Amino acid sequence: MISIVSANLNGIRSASSKGFFDWMLARQPDFICVQELKAQPDDLDDRMRAPAGYLGVFHCAEKKGYSGVGIYSRSAPDRVIEGIGHAAFDAEGRYLRADFGPLSIVSLYLPSGSSSPERQVAKFAFMAEFEPVLAALRAEGRDVVICGDWNIAHQEIDLKNWKGNLKNSGFLPEERAWLTRLFGTGYWADVYRHIHPKATGEAYTWWSNRGQARAKNVGWRIDYQIATASMAATARTAEVYTGGRFSDHAPLCITYDR
C-alpha cells in the first residue's frame, strides 16, 4: 500500500508554523507533494528540507516569496526533473518530477489566472505547453501520479457557487474542456473522482479567505491527484483532510494498493 498526499501550503514557513509537519509526521505518508512554497532554498530550515524519516527535493521560483514546488519521500529518487522545458514558466517553479523505480511522482502548481487578464493568458499558455509533457509521460509507459493545485474546478459539483463562476478563472469553459479532453484520452484519471464520483462539499480543497467561505464550506475542488489509468485503478481510499488548517487549501490524501 502506498499513501500519497498533495498539499498547497501557501507558504511553507507559514504552514510549518501552523503544524503541517507535525501532522505529516504523525500521518506518515509515503510521498508528500507540496506547492506554493513561497521560499528559496536558503529559507528552509532542517525540518522543512528533510523532516524526520524523509528526504525533500524542491524546485523553487526565481522570484522570492513566490510559487515553488517540492516532493518528500522516504528514499532518494532515482531521477529528478525540474521544469517543463519552458524558460519563463520554469523560472516560476511549477513542475517537479521524481522517479522511484517504475513510479513517477510529480508535484505541479498550474498558474492561476484570477489576478489579471494577462495571467489568464499565461495560464492558457502553460496548459498548451504542458500537453506535450503529458504526452511524453504517457509515452514512457510508467506509473505516474501528478499531484497538485491545478487551479481548475472540472465539474459543477466541484465548487459551491458554480453558476456565479461560469465566467471566472478556474471555471471557464475552456479550462474545464481541457480537463475533459485529458480524462477522455483514457490514459489519465482523476483519482478522487474514481473513488468518490458524486462527492460535493466534502471534496472541496480550497476556500477563499474572504468572508467566512471556509466556515460555510463555500469551496472549490482544484487540488487533484491525476494518475495513469492503471495506477488510478489501484486507488483504495481518498479523502480531503480538514482536521487542521495549514493554509487556504486542504491536503488531498489517497492510498494505492501497490
N, C-alpha and C positions, 0 to 999 in steps of 0.2 A: 504493500500500500504506500502510495506517495501522496503527501499533503503539500499543496501549493497555495500560497497567499499572495494576493495583489493588493497594494495599498498606495494611494496617492497621499503623501504626507503633508503637502502644502507647507514644506519647510521641515527638513529632517531634525534640525535643532529644536524647533517648536514641538514636533511630535515626540521627541525624546523626553522633553520636559513634562509632557502630558502622559507619560507611561507607556509609549508604544513598545519600547524594547523590553520592558518588564512583561508586558502581555505576550510579546513574541517568544520570549524565552520560556514562559510558562506553557505556551501552546505547543512549542517545538515542531513547527512545520519543517518539511524537508527543503523547500525553496521559498524564498520571500522576494517578490519583485516590488520595488518601490519607485515612485515617480515624484516629480516636483521637489527635488532635494533642496533647491534654493541655497546651495552651498558649493564651495570649492573644496578640493581635496584637503587643503590645509585647515579648513574649518571643521573637519570631522575629528572627534575625539576617538580614543581607542575603542570605546564601546560601539560607536557608530560605524567604525571601519570593520571591526571583527567582533561582534557580540559573542559571548561565551559559547563555544562549540560551532561557530560559523565563520566562514570567510566571506568578505564582501568585495565585489568588483563594481566600478562606477564609471559612468560617462557623464561628466559634469558640463554644464554650459560654460562658454567662454565669458559670458556676461555674469557678473557677480549677482547673487541673490535671485537667480532665475533658473527655472526648468531643472533638468538633470534627472538621470535615472540610475538605478542600481539593482543588483541581484545578490542575495545572500544564499549560501549553500553550505552543506556540511563538509563537502570535499572540494578541492580545487577543480575548476573546469578544465577540460581538455583543450578548449579553444575559446577565445573571447573575441567578438567582433563589435566594434563601436561604430555606430552611424549607418546610414543607408546609402552612402556614396554621393550625397548632395552636400556640397560645402556649407551652404547657408544654413540648412536645417541641422547638419551635424554639429555646427557651432552652437546650436541651441541645446544639445544633449538630450535627444529624444528617443534614441534606439540603442539597446544593448542586448547582445545575444551571447549566451554561454552554452557550450556543448558539454554534455555529460554522457559519454558512450553514445548510444543511438538516440538520445533525447536532447532536444534543443529547448532552452528556456529563454524567452525574450521579455524584456521589460520595455514597454512602449508608452510614450506620452505624446499623443497626437495633438496638434495645435488646437487651441480654442479660437473661434472667430468672433466671439462676443464683444470684444473690446472696440473693434472698428471695422469698417468695410475692408480696409487693407489687410487686416489679419484674417478675415474670412477668405479673401483671395489667396492668402498664404496657406490657409487650411486646405482649400481645394487643391492647391499646387502640391502640398505634401501628400495628399491622398493619391494624386496621379503618380507621383514619384515612388510611392510605396507599393503600387501594384506590381512592378517588376520584382521588387524584393520578395513579395508574397509568392510570385510565380517561381522565383529561384528556390525559395524554401520548399515549395511543393516538388520541384524537380529533383531535389536531393533525396526524397523518399524517407525522410526521418520522421520520428515522432516529434511534434512541435507544439508548444503551448505559448501563445502570445498573451502576456498579462499586461493590463494597464488601463489607463484613462484614455479611452477612445474619443471622448467628448462628443458622442453621438448617442441619442436615445433612439433605438431602432423602431419600436412599435408604439402604438398608442398606450399600451399597458405599461410602458417603460417610464412614464412620468405622470405626475398627478394632473397638471393642467395642460393637457395636450392640445386642446382646442385653442388656448390662448398663446401657444408657442409655435404654431404652424409656420410663422414667418421669422422665427428666431433661430439664430445659430445653435446647433446642437439637435435641431428637429426639422431642419429644412428638407424638403422632398429630395433634393439632390444627394444630401448626406445619407438619408435613410435608404435611398435606392442603391447607393454604393455598398452599404452593408448587405442589402438584399442580394445583390449580384455576387458578393463574396460568399455568402452562405449558399447561394444557388449553384455554385460550382460542384457541390457535393464533396469537396475536399476539406473545407473549413467549417467548423461548427461552433455555435455559441453554447458553451458548455453549461452555463447556468440554466439556459432555456431547455437544454436537453434533459436536465433533471427536474426543472420546475416550469413547464410550458405555459402555465397560466398565472404565475405569481405576479402580484401587483405591488402593493405598498411594502411588503417585506423584501422586495427585490431592489429597492432604491439604494444607491450607493453614494449619492451626493445631494446636499441641500444648500441652498443659498444662505449666506449669513444675514440676509435682510429679514426683518420682521421676526417671526417665530416659525420659519419654514421647517426646521428640524423638529421642534416640539409638536408641530401639527402634521409632521410627516408629508410635507409638500416637497417631494423629492424627484430625482431623476435616476435612472439606471444608465450610467455612462461608463462604468468600470466593468471590464469583461476579462474572461479567460477564453480566448478563441483558439481552438486546438484542431489539429488534423483529425479527420473523422475517426480514424482508428483509435486515436488517443481519447477522443471525446467519448467513444463508446465504452471506455473503461471507467468513466466517472461514476462515483457511487454516492457522494454527498456534496451538497453545495449550499453555502449559507453566507449571508452578509452579517458580519459581526457588529452589533450595535451596543454591546455591553459597556464599551468605553468610547470616549470621544477624543480621538487623537488629532483630527483635522476636520475640514468640512466634508471629507469623504469618509467612508467606512470600508474596512478591509473585506475583500471577497475571498472566501476560503473554500477550496474544493479538494476532495480526495479522489485519487485514481487507483484502481485495482490493478497494479502492475509492479 
